[in-house]
């Protein structure tokens, strides 16, 4: 479906200029379907970028979208620019450059092993005990705060769920 403002972009205005303030964002039916799927992503930033493009396709301005997502209009313009050049793939989250998370990987490996048994048959594992066990088995020392974050992000909890009430 083509909106009236998109049609105006195709035709220069009477004085030879193109309509300003409304960047043209176009998407195929397939891209719209991918955008809708990405809008449901668990990664909020990724989902927001997809939603912003969908709103752009519905005629929302950068300013209006920026206000809705609590970002700067330039961010919305950047997302549109990225979508125009890379498509939906450009809106997806990318792995940040940097060293591999060696300690986190080692910690998760050990934690998953020690927490695999039945709850009734295993000792109580506190963060300091887990730290020591990780260091004993892998030689890697991880801080309690980092261990807590890694376990929370990866869902490594004693009962298999999110913490105890």
N, CA, C and O atoms as a DFTB+ gen file, in Angstrom:
660 C
 N C O
     1  1       0.835      -1.169       0.000
     2  2       0.000       0.000       0.000
     3  2       0.885       1.239       0.000
     4  3       1.819       1.329       0.797
     5  1       0.612       2.176      -0.865
     6  2       1.397       3.398      -0.951
     7  2       0.606       4.531      -0.313
     8  3      -0.550       4.765      -0.665
     9  1       1.228       5.228       0.619
    10  2       0.597       6.373       1.263
    11  2       0.706       7.586       0.340
    12  3       1.576       7.642      -0.529
    13  1      -0.165       8.530       0.535
    14  2      -0.182       9.712      -0.303
    15  2       1.140      10.475      -0.228
    16  3       1.607      11.004      -1.236
    17  1       1.745      10.535       0.960
    18  2       3.001      11.264       1.083
    19  2       4.124      10.568       0.341
    20  3       5.056      11.227      -0.119
    21  1       4.057       9.227       0.212
    22  2       5.068       8.515      -0.557
    23  2       4.932       8.848      -2.034
    24  3       5.934       8.979      -2.737
    25  1       3.705       8.986      -2.506
    26  2       3.479       9.325      -3.903
    27  2       4.017      10.722      -4.200
    28  3       4.508      10.967      -5.302
    29  1       3.937      11.634      -3.246
    30  2       4.459      12.985      -3.446
    31  2       5.967      12.980      -3.645
    32  3       6.514      13.842      -4.332
    33  1       6.625      12.017      -3.047
    34  2       8.082      11.927      -3.182
    35  2       8.481      11.634      -4.629
    36  3       9.519      12.092      -5.105
    37  1       7.659      10.882      -5.300
    38  2       7.980      10.482      -6.661
    39  2       7.952      11.668      -7.624
    40  3       8.710      11.713      -8.592
    41  1       7.079      12.612      -7.346
    42  2       6.917      13.776      -8.218
    43  2       7.577      14.981      -7.571
    44  3       7.309      15.268      -6.404
    45  1       8.443      15.703      -8.302
    46  2       8.986      16.927      -7.727
    47  2       7.862      17.939      -7.529
    48  3       6.888      17.969      -8.280
    49  1       8.023      18.761      -6.502
    50  2       7.042      19.807      -6.263
    51  2       7.172      20.860      -7.358
    52  3       8.131      20.835      -8.129
    53  1       6.216      21.784      -7.434
    54  2       6.149      22.762      -8.497
    55  2       7.442      23.531      -8.739
    56  3       7.717      23.930      -9.870
    57  1       8.244      23.747      -7.691
    58  2       9.460      24.539      -7.866
    59  2      10.689      23.651      -8.039
    60  3      11.814      24.133      -7.905
    61  1      10.501      22.380      -8.330
    62  2      11.603      21.491      -8.637
    63  2      12.266      20.854      -7.428
    64  3      13.277      20.167      -7.572
    65  1      11.716      21.066      -6.244
    66  2      12.292      20.478      -5.030
    67  2      11.499      19.246      -4.630
    68  3      10.373      19.041      -5.084
    69  1      12.086      18.449      -3.795
    70  2      11.409      17.270      -3.281
    71  2      10.855      17.618      -1.908
    72  3      11.452      18.413      -1.182
    73  1       9.721      17.031      -1.547
    74  2       9.100      17.318      -0.267
    75  2      10.069      17.011       0.863
    76  3      10.616      15.909       0.919
    77  1      10.291      17.953       1.755
    78  2      11.226      17.777       2.868
    79  2      10.478      17.367       4.124
    80  3       9.270      17.574       4.236
    81  1      11.207      16.784       5.066
    82  2      10.628      16.446       6.355
    83  2      10.006      15.069       6.417
    84  3       9.683      14.596       7.506
    85  1       9.831      14.429       5.316
    86  2       9.233      13.099       5.289
    87  2      10.119      12.156       4.481
    88  3       9.879      11.954       3.291
    89  1      11.129      11.582       5.105
    90  2      11.994      10.674       4.356
    91  2      11.195       9.490       3.817
    92  3      10.333       8.936       4.499
    93  1      11.495       9.129       2.617
    94  2      10.785       8.019       2.000
    95  2      11.381       6.710       2.499
    96  3      12.570       6.442       2.325
    97  1      10.550       5.920       3.107
    98  2      10.933       4.586       3.544
    99  2       9.982       3.639       2.846
   100  3       8.767       3.735       3.014
   101  1      10.520       2.742       2.076
   102  2       9.690       1.770       1.378
   103  2      10.150       0.372       1.759
   104  3      11.330       0.133       2.013
   105  1       9.204      -0.534       1.791
   106  2       9.525      -1.913       2.146
   107  2       8.630      -2.853       1.354
   108  3       7.462      -2.561       1.099
   109  1       9.193      -3.963       0.978
   110  2       8.415      -4.992       0.297
   111  2       7.530      -5.695       1.321
   112  3       7.712      -5.530       2.527
   113  1       6.582      -6.471       0.835
   114  2       5.715      -7.244       1.736
   115  2       6.552      -8.194       2.589
   116  3       6.267      -8.401       3.768
   117  1       7.584      -8.765       1.981
   118  2       8.456      -9.686       2.711
   119  2       9.216      -8.949       3.824
   120  3       9.351      -9.458       4.937
   121  1       9.712      -7.740       3.506
   122  2      10.422      -6.954       4.511
   123  2       9.483      -6.550       5.645
   124  3       9.876      -6.559       6.811
   125  1       8.259      -6.201       5.309
   126  2       7.290      -5.843       6.357
   127  2       7.047      -7.024       7.283
   128  3       6.941      -6.858       8.499
   129  1       6.960      -8.203       6.712
   130  2       6.757      -9.409       7.521
   131  2       7.966      -9.632       8.431
   132  3       7.805      -9.949       9.609
   133  1       9.169      -9.468       7.891
   134  2      10.382      -9.607       8.699
   135  2      10.436      -8.544       9.791
   136  3      10.847      -8.830      10.916
   137  1      10.025      -7.324       9.466
   138  2      10.006      -6.240      10.455
   139  2       9.041      -6.558      11.587
   140  3       9.355      -6.325      12.754
   141  1       7.873      -7.086      11.252
   142  2       6.901      -7.446      12.293
   143  2       7.468      -8.531      13.200
   144  3       7.289      -8.485      14.417
   145  1       8.144      -9.497      12.611
   146  2       8.756     -10.561      13.416
   147  2       9.853      -9.982      14.311
   148  3       9.939     -10.322      15.491
   149  1      10.686      -9.112      13.751
   150  2      11.775      -8.505      14.518
   151  2      11.235      -7.592      15.616
   152  3      11.867      -7.438      16.661
   153  1      10.075      -6.991      15.385
   154  2       9.461      -6.120      16.386
   155  2       9.080      -6.892      17.651
   156  3       8.882      -6.290      18.706
   157  1       8.977      -8.198      17.555
   158  2       8.680      -9.040      18.711
   159  2       9.922      -9.637      19.355
   160  3       9.817     -10.518      20.209
   161  1      11.084      -9.169      18.958
   162  2      12.347      -9.699      19.479
   163  2      12.472      -9.469      20.981
   164  3      11.941      -8.494      21.513
   165  1      13.166     -10.359      21.651
   166  2      13.439     -10.190      23.074
   167  2      14.465      -9.090      23.316
   168  3      14.530      -8.528      24.410
   169  1      15.267      -8.781      22.301
   170  2      16.240      -7.689      22.391
   171  2      15.468      -6.391      22.146
   172  3      15.059      -6.113      21.019
   173  1      15.271      -5.602      23.198
   174  2      14.414      -4.420      23.099
   175  2      14.904      -3.416      22.069
   176  3      14.100      -2.862      21.319
   177  1      16.201      -3.172      22.018
   178  2      16.733      -2.195      21.067
   179  2      16.473      -2.631      19.628
   180  3      16.102      -1.823      18.777
   181  1      16.671      -3.906      19.376
   182  2      16.425      -4.470      18.051
   183  2      14.933      -4.331      17.695
   184  3      14.580      -3.934      16.585
   185  1      14.081      -4.665      18.655
   186  2      12.635      -4.569      18.435
   187  2      12.212      -3.119      18.198
   188  3      11.372      -2.849      17.339
   189  1      12.794      -2.184      18.960
   190  2      12.458      -0.770      18.786
   191  2      12.846      -0.266      17.397
   192  3      12.104       0.506      16.788
   193  1      13.995      -0.694      16.897
   194  2      14.412      -0.278      15.553
   195  2      13.411      -0.768      14.511
   196  3      13.044      -0.027      13.598
   197  1      12.973      -2.014      14.650
   198  2      11.992      -2.566      13.705
   199  2      10.664      -1.825      13.814
   200  3      10.046      -1.506      12.799
   201  1      10.223      -1.548      15.044
   202  2       8.964      -0.822      15.236
   203  2       9.051       0.577      14.649
   204  3       8.088       1.073      14.065
   205  1      10.205       1.210      14.803
   206  2      10.389       2.560      14.264
   207  2      10.241       2.556      12.742
   208  3       9.630       3.461      12.173
   209  1      10.790       1.555      12.095
   210  2      10.666       1.482      10.634
   211  2       9.212       1.223      10.247
   212  3       8.711       1.812       9.289
   213  1       8.541       0.356      10.978
   214  2       7.126       0.105      10.692
   215  2       6.306       1.386      10.852
   216  3       5.425       1.666      10.040
   217  1       6.595       2.155      11.889
   218  2       5.888       3.426      12.080
   219  2       6.234       4.414      10.964
   220  3       5.379       5.181      10.522
   221  1       7.486       4.393      10.515
   222  2       7.885       5.246       9.388
   223  2       7.083       4.889       8.143
   224  3       6.654       5.763       7.389
   225  1       6.890       3.602       7.946
   226  2       6.111       3.149       6.799
   227  2       4.654       3.608       6.897
   228  3       3.964       3.767       5.891
   229  1       4.209       3.815       8.137
   230  2       2.842       4.308       8.353
   231  2       2.763       5.831       8.333
   232  3       1.694       6.405       8.546
   233  1       3.901       6.488       8.076
   234  2       3.882       7.936       7.917
   235  2       4.303       8.748       9.125
   236  3       4.204       9.975       9.099
   237  1       4.768       8.106      10.178
   238  2       5.209       8.845      11.354
   239  2       6.497       9.591      11.038
   240  3       7.327       9.101      10.274
   241  1       6.668      10.772      11.621
   242  2       7.892      11.552      11.434
   243  2       8.974      11.047      12.381
   244  3       8.693      10.331      13.343
   245  1      10.213      11.431      12.093
   246  2      11.329      11.063      12.968
   247  2      11.117      11.605      14.373
   248  3      11.390      10.918      15.357
   249  1      10.632      12.834      14.463
   250  2      10.414      13.456      15.765
   251  2       9.367      12.696      16.570
   252  3       9.552      12.444      17.761
   253  1       8.281      12.338      15.923
   254  2       7.211      11.610      16.614
   255  2       7.687      10.233      17.075
   256  3       7.386       9.815      18.193
   257  1       8.419       9.536      16.226
   258  2       8.954       8.215      16.590
   259  2       9.961       8.366      17.725
   260  3       9.954       7.580      18.673
   261  1      10.830       9.378      17.630
   262  2      11.842       9.608      18.667
   263  2      11.178       9.837      20.026
   264  3      11.631       9.307      21.041
   265  1      10.111      10.622      20.041
   266  2       9.388      10.865      21.292
   267  2       8.770       9.578      21.828
   268  3       8.778       9.340      23.035
   269  1       8.240       8.755      20.944
   270  2       7.605       7.500      21.362
   271  2       8.610       6.520      21.971
   272  3       8.273       5.769      22.887
   273  1       9.846       6.530      21.457
   274  2      10.846       5.574      21.927
   275  2      11.896       6.198      22.849
   276  3      12.855       5.538      23.249
   277  1      11.704       7.472      23.178
   278  2      12.642       8.185      24.058
   279  2      14.073       8.155      23.515
   280  3      15.024       7.882      24.247
   281  1      14.202       8.439      22.228
   282  2      15.510       8.542      21.585
   283  2      15.564       9.871      20.840
   284  3      14.578      10.607      20.805
   285  1      16.690      10.171      20.257
   286  2      16.837      11.399      19.487
   287  2      16.356      11.168      18.051
   288  3      16.486      10.067      17.518
   289  1      15.807      12.205      17.437
   290  2      15.362      12.059      16.038
   291  2      16.490      11.600      15.113
   292  3      16.239      10.887      14.141
   293  1      17.726      12.000      15.405
   294  2      18.852      11.554      14.587
   295  2      19.029      10.041      14.647
   296  3      19.456       9.426      13.670
   297  1      18.704       9.440      15.786
   298  2      18.782       7.976      15.895
   299  2      17.781       7.333      14.947
   300  3      18.098       6.365      14.256
   301  1      16.575       7.878      14.922
   302  2      15.543       7.342      14.030
   303  2      15.987       7.502      12.576
   304  3      15.817       6.588      11.769
   305  1      16.548       8.647      12.249
   306  2      17.031       8.874      10.879
   307  2      18.136       7.875      10.526
   308  3      18.206       7.369       9.406
   309  1      18.993       7.608      11.511
   310  2      20.065       6.629      11.284
   311  2      19.468       5.247      11.042
   312  3      19.933       4.537      10.151
   313  1      18.462       4.844      11.799
   314  2      17.817       3.543      11.597
   315  2      17.205       3.462      10.208
   316  3      17.306       2.435       9.535
   317  1      16.569       4.550       9.779
   318  2      15.981       4.578       8.440
   319  2      17.067       4.441       7.374
   320  3      16.917       3.691       6.409
   321  1      18.150       5.168       7.563
   322  2      19.270       5.117       6.622
   323  2      19.816       3.696       6.547
   324  3      20.058       3.174       5.459
   325  1      20.009       3.073       7.711
   326  2      20.522       1.698       7.769
   327  2      19.560       0.739       7.079
   328  3      19.985      -0.122       6.309
   329  1      18.271       0.886       7.352
   330  2      17.273       0.013       6.720
   331  2      17.295       0.191       5.206
   332  3      17.180      -0.785       4.464
   333  1      17.439       1.418       4.750
   334  2      17.471       1.683       3.313
   335  2      18.650       1.042       2.615
   336  3      18.551       0.689       1.440
   337  1      19.762       0.884       3.309
   338  2      20.960       0.314       2.701
   339  2      21.146      -1.179       2.967
   340  3      21.637      -1.910       2.106
   341  1      20.753      -1.628       4.160
   342  2      21.015      -3.020       4.532
   343  2      19.755      -3.859       4.719
   344  3      19.839      -5.073       4.903
   345  1      18.599      -3.224       4.672
   346  2      17.357      -3.954       4.883
   347  2      17.184      -4.327       6.346
   348  3      17.794      -3.723       7.228
   349  1      16.358      -5.317       6.594
   350  2      16.046      -5.742       7.959
   351  2      17.303      -6.234       8.674
   352  3      17.443      -6.040       9.882
   353  1      18.209      -6.864       7.947
   354  2      19.441      -7.375       8.563
   355  2      20.234      -6.257       9.244
   356  3      20.894      -6.497      10.255
   357  1      20.175      -5.048       8.705
   358  2      20.901      -3.934       9.298
   359  2      20.334      -3.487      10.631
   360  3      21.016      -2.798      11.390
   361  1      19.101      -3.863      10.931
   362  2      18.464      -3.476      12.194
   363  2      18.711      -4.484      13.307
   364  3      18.478      -4.197      14.482
   365  1      19.182      -5.662      12.930
   366  2      19.415      -6.709      13.936
   367  2      20.609      -6.363      14.811
   368  3      21.534      -5.667      14.393
   369  1      20.561      -6.871      16.043
   370  2      21.663      -6.655      16.982
   371  2      22.899      -7.369      16.458
   372  3      22.820      -8.458      15.891
   373  1      24.023      -6.737      16.660
   374  2      25.290      -7.329      16.231
   375  2      26.151      -7.619      17.453
   376  3      26.056      -6.945      18.478
   377  1      26.970      -8.611      17.321
   378  2      27.884      -8.942      18.403
   379  2      28.922      -7.835      18.513
   380  3      29.553      -7.455      17.527
   381  1      29.086      -7.333      19.711
   382  2      30.052      -6.260      19.932
   383  2      31.466      -6.787      19.755
   384  3      31.770      -7.910      20.158
   385  1      32.327      -5.983      19.156
   386  2      33.711      -6.420      19.007
   387  2      34.399      -6.465      20.365
   388  3      34.030      -5.740      21.288
   389  1      35.361      -7.291      20.465
   390  2      36.096      -7.385      21.725
   391  2      36.494      -8.819      21.995
   392  3      36.219      -9.720      21.203
   393  1      37.139      -9.012      23.113
   394  2      37.606     -10.359      23.451
   395  2      36.441     -11.303      23.758
   396  3      35.367     -10.872      24.178
   397  1      36.671     -12.567      23.546
   398  2      35.674     -13.586      23.852
   399  2      35.439     -13.635      25.369
   400  3      36.370     -13.419      26.145
   401  1      34.207     -13.916      25.789
   402  2      33.889     -13.972      27.220
   403  2      34.351     -15.290      27.849
   404  3      33.536     -16.149      28.185
   405  1      35.658     -15.432      27.998
   406  2      36.244     -16.686      28.478
   407  2      35.748     -17.032      29.881
   408  3      35.331     -18.162      30.137
   409  1      35.794     -16.055      30.786
   410  2      35.375     -16.319      32.169
   411  2      33.896     -16.674      32.241
   412  3      33.513     -17.585      32.974
   413  1      33.071     -15.972      31.494
   414  2      31.631     -16.248      31.513
   415  2      31.349     -17.651      30.994
   416  3      30.533     -18.379      31.559
   417  1      32.028     -18.023      29.917
   418  2      31.828     -19.355      29.353
   419  2      32.265     -20.438      30.340
   420  3      31.577     -21.443      30.517
   421  1      33.409     -20.222      30.975
   422  2      33.913     -21.186      31.963
   423  2      32.940     -21.282      33.136
   424  3      32.642     -22.375      33.618
   425  1      32.450     -20.133      33.589
   426  2      31.525     -20.114      34.717
   427  2      30.246     -20.867      34.388
   428  3      29.781     -21.678      35.190
   429  1      29.684     -20.614      33.239
   430  2      28.442     -21.286      32.862
   431  2      28.617     -22.788      32.717
   432  3      27.722     -23.565      33.050
   433  1      29.769     -23.184      32.220
   434  2      30.050     -24.607      32.081
   435  2      30.027     -25.296      33.449
   436  3      29.397     -26.339      33.622
   437  1      30.717     -24.701      34.404
   438  2      30.781     -25.288      35.751
   439  2      29.428     -25.191      36.446
   440  3      28.968     -26.162      37.046
   441  1      28.797     -24.041      36.370
   442  2      27.507     -23.845      37.040
   443  2      26.472     -24.838      36.524
   444  3      25.721     -25.417      37.309
   445  1      26.427     -25.035      35.217
   446  2      25.446     -25.968      34.669
   447  2      25.699     -27.393      35.158
   448  3      24.755     -28.160      35.342
   449  1      26.969     -27.752      35.371
   450  2      27.296     -29.094      35.879
   451  2      26.888     -29.249      37.339
   452  3      26.257     -30.238      37.711
   453  1      27.254     -28.259      38.173
   454  2      26.991     -28.417      39.611
   455  2      25.513     -28.228      39.958
   456  3      25.053     -28.727      40.984
   457  1      24.776     -27.523      39.128
   458  2      23.354     -27.318      39.405
   459  2      22.457     -28.289      38.642
   460  3      21.233     -28.166      38.681
   461  1      23.066     -29.261      37.944
   462  2      22.293     -30.198      37.133
   463  2      21.540     -31.231      37.960
   464  3      20.487     -31.707      37.534
   465  1      22.057     -31.587      39.131
   466  2      21.429     -32.630      39.942
   467  2      20.120     -32.169      40.567
   468  3      19.747     -30.999      40.494
   469  1      19.442     -33.121      41.180
   470  2      18.198     -32.814      41.886
   471  2      18.489     -31.853      43.028
   472  3      19.535     -31.938      43.672
   473  1      17.580     -30.960      43.269
   474  2      17.770     -29.946      44.305
   475  2      17.966     -30.598      45.672
   476  3      18.785     -30.130      46.464
   477  1      17.238     -31.657      45.956
   478  2      17.327     -32.318      47.265
   479  2      18.681     -32.993      47.472
   480  3      19.096     -33.192      48.614
   481  1      19.383     -33.354      46.381
   482  2      20.617     -34.131      46.487
   483  2      21.890     -33.307      46.361
   484  3      22.976     -33.879      46.279
   485  1      21.792     -31.999      46.343
   486  2      23.004     -31.208      46.154
   487  2      23.155     -30.180      47.267
   488  3      22.180     -29.788      47.908
   489  1      24.393     -29.753      47.483
   490  2      24.635     -28.746      48.522
   491  2      24.096     -27.382      48.085
   492  3      23.799     -27.163      46.910
   493  1      23.979     -26.487      49.038
   494  2      23.574     -25.118      48.717
   495  2      24.754     -24.417      48.073
   496  3      25.843     -24.363      48.644
   497  1      24.536     -23.880      46.879
   498  2      25.608     -23.197      46.160
   499  2      25.409     -21.692      46.274
   500  3      24.483     -21.124      45.697
   501  1      26.292     -21.067      47.025
   502  2      26.284     -19.609      47.111
   503  2      27.230     -19.080      46.038
   504  3      28.015     -19.835      45.464
   505  1      27.148     -17.783      45.774
   506  2      28.052     -17.207      44.777
   507  2      29.519     -17.416      45.152
   508  3      30.309     -17.791      44.285
   509  1      29.923     -17.187      46.424
   510  2      31.338     -17.442      46.766
   511  2      31.745     -18.899      46.555
   512  3      32.849     -19.175      46.085
   513  1      30.848     -19.838      46.904
   514  2      31.169     -21.265      46.680
   515  2      31.299     -21.557      45.188
   516  3      32.205     -22.273      44.762
   517  1      30.382     -20.995      44.400
   518  2      30.461     -21.193      42.953
   519  2      31.747     -20.585      42.395
   520  3      32.388     -21.180      41.528
   521  1      32.123     -19.414      42.882
   522  2      33.383     -18.784      42.452
   523  2      34.555     -19.735      42.672
   524  3      35.366     -19.962      41.774
   525  1      34.629     -20.282      43.877
   526  2      35.732     -21.192      44.214
   527  2      35.710     -22.440      43.343
   528  3      36.755     -22.894      42.877
   529  1      34.527     -22.993      43.123
   530  2      34.403     -24.209      42.302
   531  2      34.819     -23.932      40.859
   532  3      35.487     -24.755      40.233
   533  1      34.424     -22.778      40.336
   534  2      34.805     -22.398      38.973
   535  2      36.314     -22.270      38.869
   536  3      36.917     -22.746      37.906
   537  1      36.927     -21.628      39.859
   538  2      38.380     -21.458      39.837
   539  2      39.095     -22.801      39.971
   540  3      40.107     -23.037      39.312
   541  1      38.570     -23.677      40.822
   542  2      39.174     -25.000      40.998
   543  2      39.124     -25.809      39.704
   544  3      40.113     -26.440      39.331
   545  1      38.001     -25.796      39.027
   546  2      37.818     -26.619      37.827
   547  2      38.430     -26.023      36.562
   548  3      38.889     -26.763      35.691
   549  1      38.442     -24.688      36.451
   550  2      38.873     -24.084      35.190
   551  2      40.111     -23.197      35.302
   552  3      40.757     -22.895      34.298
   553  1      40.436     -22.782      36.522
   554  2      41.555     -21.865      36.694
   555  2      41.178     -20.408      36.459
   556  3      42.020     -19.520      36.585
   557  1      39.920     -20.161      36.121
   558  2      39.434     -18.799      35.875
   559  2      38.752     -18.266      37.132
   560  3      37.931     -18.958      37.732
   561  1      39.087     -17.045      37.531
   562  2      38.441     -16.401      38.678
   563  2      37.466     -15.353      38.155
   564  3      37.849     -14.489      37.366
   565  1      36.215     -15.422      38.586
   566  2      35.184     -14.480      38.162
   567  2      34.604     -13.819      39.408
   568  3      34.414     -14.478      40.430
   569  1      34.326     -12.537      39.327
   570  2      33.791     -11.825      40.492
   571  2      32.363     -12.269      40.777
   572  3      31.664     -12.775      39.899
   573  1      31.943     -12.067      42.028
   574  2      30.574     -12.435      42.395
   575  2      29.551     -11.649      41.578
   576  3      28.547     -12.197      41.123
   577  1      29.823     -10.358      41.400
   578  2      28.854      -9.541      40.659
   579  2      28.750      -9.995      39.205
   580  3      27.652     -10.066      38.653
   581  1      29.890     -10.303      38.584
   582  2      29.871     -10.753      37.187
   583  2      29.226     -12.136      37.078
   584  3      28.476     -12.400      36.138
   585  1      29.512     -13.000      38.020
   586  2      28.918     -14.329      38.034
   587  2      27.400     -14.226      38.146
   588  3      26.671     -14.943      37.461
   589  1      26.935     -13.341      39.003
   590  2      25.498     -13.140      39.160
   591  2      24.863     -12.668      37.857
   592  3      23.804     -13.160      37.464
   593  1      25.508     -11.715      37.187
   594  2      24.989     -11.193      35.916
   595  2      24.962     -12.281      34.856
   596  3      23.968     -12.432      34.145
   597  1      26.040     -13.034      34.745
   598  2      26.131     -14.097      33.735
   599  2      25.054     -15.144      33.971
   600  3      24.406     -15.599      33.029
   601  1      24.863     -15.524      35.227
   602  2      23.849     -16.534      35.538
   603  2      22.443     -16.009      35.243
   604  3      21.597     -16.742      34.732
   605  1      22.200     -14.758      35.562
   606  2      20.882     -14.169      35.325
   607  2      20.597     -14.052      33.828
   608  3      19.492     -14.355      33.378
   609  1      21.590     -13.614      33.064
   610  2      21.396     -13.449      31.617
   611  2      21.190     -14.779      30.917
   612  3      20.396     -14.870      29.981
   613  1      21.886     -15.798      31.355
   614  2      21.813     -17.097      30.681
   615  2      20.806     -18.038      31.324
   616  3      20.642     -19.170      30.867
   617  1      20.132     -17.593      32.371
   618  2      19.095     -18.414      32.988
   619  2      19.618     -19.573      33.789
   620  3      18.922     -20.578      33.938
   621  1      20.838     -19.470      34.318
   622  2      21.424     -20.570      35.101
   623  2      21.029     -20.416      36.559
   624  3      21.772     -19.831      37.347
   625  1      19.867     -20.937      36.921
   626  2      19.397     -20.837      38.299
   627  2      19.210     -22.228      38.863
   628  3      18.976     -23.185      38.125
   629  1      19.315     -22.330      40.167
   630  2      19.243     -23.605      40.848
   631  2      17.946     -24.361      40.546
   632  3      17.970     -25.569      40.308
   633  1      16.834     -23.661      40.557
   634  2      15.550     -24.332      40.337
   635  2      15.144     -24.359      38.882
   636  3      14.060     -24.846      38.560
   637  1      15.987     -23.848      37.983
   638  2      15.646     -23.834      36.575
   639  2      14.793     -22.630      36.185
   640  3      14.571     -22.371      35.002
   641  1      14.316     -21.897      37.193
   642  2      13.490     -20.715      36.918
   643  2      14.217     -19.469      37.367
   644  3      15.411     -19.510      37.664
   645  1      13.504     -18.365      37.416
   646  2      14.111     -17.094      37.815
   647  2      14.038     -16.922      39.326
   648  3      13.007     -16.513      39.862
   649  1      15.122     -17.232      40.004
   650  2      15.240     -16.947      41.437
   651  2      14.120     -17.556      42.261
   652  3      13.198     -18.178      41.734
   653  1      14.223     -17.362      43.553
   654  2      13.179     -17.845      44.443
   655  2      12.362     -16.678      44.934
   656  3      12.913     -15.603      45.172
   657  1      11.065     -16.855      45.094
   658  2      10.199     -15.737      45.511
   659  2      10.484     -15.295      46.923
   660  3       9.844     -14.369      47.422
